[in-house]
Amino acid sequence: MKNFQDEKQRDLSINKSDGTNKFLTTDQGVKINDDNNSLKAGNRGPSLLEDFILREKITHFDHERIPERIVHARGSGAHGFFEVTNPIPELTKAGFLQEKGQKTPVFARFSTVAGSRGSTDLARDARGFAVKFYTQEGIYDLVANNIPVFFIQDASKFPDLIHAVKPEPHNEMPQAASAHDTFWDFISLMPESMHMIMWVMSDRAIPRSYRMMEGFGVHTFRLVNAQEESVFVKFHWKPKLGTHAVAWDEAQKISGKNPDFHRQDLWEAIEMGNFPEWELGVQVVPNEDENKYDFDLLDPTKIIPEELVPVTIVGRMVLNKNPDNFFAETEQIAFHPGHVVPGIDFTNDPLLQGRLFSYTDTQLSRLGSPNFHEIPINRSIAPIHNNQRDGHMRQEINKGRVSYHPNSLGGGCPYQAKIAEGGFASFNERIDAHKVRERSESFTDHFGQAKLFFNSQTPEEKSHIVKALRFELGKVETTAIRVRMLGLLSQVDKELAEKVALGLGAAVPPVLETPINKGVSPETEENGTQEPQTAESSVESSQALSMVKNPTNSPTIESRKVAILVSDGVSEASVMNMKNALKKEGAKGCVIAPHLGSVLTDTDNAIAAEFSFLTASSVLFDAVYVPHGLGLNALAENDDALEYLNDAYKHCKVIGADGEASEIINSAPFAGKITNDDGGIILTSEIAGEGFAQKFITAMTMHRFWQREPNLYN
Ligand code: HDD
């Protein structure tokens, strides 16, 4: 079997350029003798129009920016490969899914949705999870999110949704945030958004890392096999490191301390050889089961619970190379759910159908030309021959006089491919219907799966949803919007609505006043409304929906970071013990001192400080360790150092200390709150040995000790 893993890198290499040991030139290739002074009439005189070098340089600079993406503007990407582990030729004829071990190059881009290009990574938001597969049969894009459902059922509402969530148009505030009136005004009038709202108010919307997110194709797609038989399919990405989040208070602080937190995490992991990895899974529904469920497969506000249809893993994706140039690759990459290969096809999901129009259209304005497919990062590694011609920035030089089909002058070339030759033919689905602007009755359940999601959460996860809603709705200034939202929440869960109401100092309204638009009735030509329904889900609770209970979360601390606080006199044995133990697990201990440079250990050796207390922060680490050592009294009195511990405690992270350092914990402001159940505090009055480091590491595999929270806030 031939592997095409490196094919895309080979393809990109022809466009790469490196100025090392080269002359500086103009864009026309003329060597430049002076790049520091413009051409002037005398050294104190005016600049001359003739200065083509100056004009070229400034003109290029003036045009450096292109429009940012209208959504998903903030993102980061990387190259890698997809490898088949469990081929599915019986389900699809897609060439890249046929053989075990087969590898296909990919580029993945992760993003937030609402914020602009320079906004923080840690906004409460869905995350984009878009993967471009450079297959032998052309480009396949899986343009997914880290949440398996969407806010709306019909693409016609997408511009409204985005107008509502983006900064308000009169004052361009707030940036990268949904906590404002226009967003919740819209949501409170769109009950179909309630399932997605549950996800967005959960910790899924504040991931610890792009490497620790699930991905979902959202829509039901079709797979088509060589016999032209089709099944329905939902796509899942499952992260090898498990699905993890940060706390909301932490997210807000990270936004200030390091707004590039996720971008940097992805970049550094790849640079350090900790290649991010996901499994690709499919949920498959036979064609004849289309109407079997209590929800409509075409409704993008619904999941298929994994209890009903398990996820079958078909392959894995590994990201192993950072881009060479952010603009050329991450910014110019153009995804499109309509980029499919034979063997993958669409369904009639009305959200998907609208997307099929939107993505090409947006590239035309963002990248400026129908030739965006020629930009190196978008270029297919499968050969391209057609009669599309010309346009802005055309790269290809098409030979010959023929640019039409059918033709005889060109010998009929390029010629059409039969299905057996790999020609794409849409699945032969029968459609016999009236043209209507209507929604199907099967789309009216807006609360059933919102309930399922809420019921599947642990008590701590539920309390995070309550707090997120109190925060978001608390920022809403219009009382009527808050009350309408409380009405909708009460349809999901009475207690949830009441707890949110308590935080808002408001009451849950007795009746729901939010009907939905059913569309124009062809008989009366009047706008009908339809009461939203709550279907009884056949599944009451689903483990896969909870991050804490998620069965695929592996107990690894690989690539996690631990803050090791030191000062002069610190025990070298303690520091090295912990650093080495963490290294063995693939994690990293970072030495943080009162100042940069180095500190002297108890054995008079110098330990280099990676950060000072000022240049790092507790929220940038997964756990904090204070080793035994002299000078710790000074540390205990250092507010910056104490903040590491306070925040780590508040954000339910592991804290460890040995020897006299354990005293610091006992004198910390949170000391009185520590209970015996608090498994995340690892202390010993002895100087730490290997056993201590192991205990610390085992505690870290739990990720967070959310059980601390009730104590924290009471
Ligand atoms: Fe979209 C970008 C995912 C609904 C219109 N979308 C975009 C990206 C992702 C998604 C991951 C960023 C791709 C990248 O990194 O460049 N979008 C989704 C998902 C949706 C969804 C999972 C629902 C299931 N999107 C959706 C609708 C529309 C759009 C209903 C329009 C009718 N999306 C766009 C867009 C973007 C985009 C305006 C902006 C930049 C781009 O396409 O290339 O066309």
Boltz pocket constraint, residues with backbone or C-beta under 6 A from the ligand:
constraints:
  - pocket:
      binder: B
      contacts: [[A, 69], [A, 70], [A, 71], [A, 72], [A, 75], [A, 109], [A, 110], [A, 111], [A, 127], [A, 128], [A, 129], [A, 130], [A, 143], [A, 144], [A, 145], [A, 147], [A, 149], [A, 150], [A, 154], [A, 155], [A, 158], [A, 159], [A, 216], [A, 217], [A, 218], [A, 219], [A, 300], [A, 330], [A, 333], [A, 334], [A, 335], [A, 351], [A, 354], [A, 355], [A, 358], [A, 359], [A, 362], [A, 363]]
      max_distance: 6.0
